[in-house]
Amino acid sequence: MGSFITSHDIVTNASTVIAGDTGLQHIIYVGVSGDLEVVPYGQTGSVTFTAVPVGWFQVLVSEIKVAGTTATNLIKGQ
């Protein structure tokens, strides 16, 4: 059996991130809605998600791109 991440783990291990951060390998909490350009974990190309709502963004990312990111108050979870 694998290990499970609980919501408690996500919150206690959370830290602020900004566009331009790399090497994340984490899910992202969006505090203020907007576009989010990311490089999904294990990929080389970026993807832009438009109008991402406030809440946990359930995609593992390795980088948050500056150019296409308008969402703010970002936090990385475990």
Secondary structure, DSSP 8 states (H G I E B T S, - for coil): ------HHHHHHT-EEE-TT-EEEEEEEEEEE-EEEEEEETT-SS-EEEEEE-SEEEEEEEEEE-STT---EEEEE--
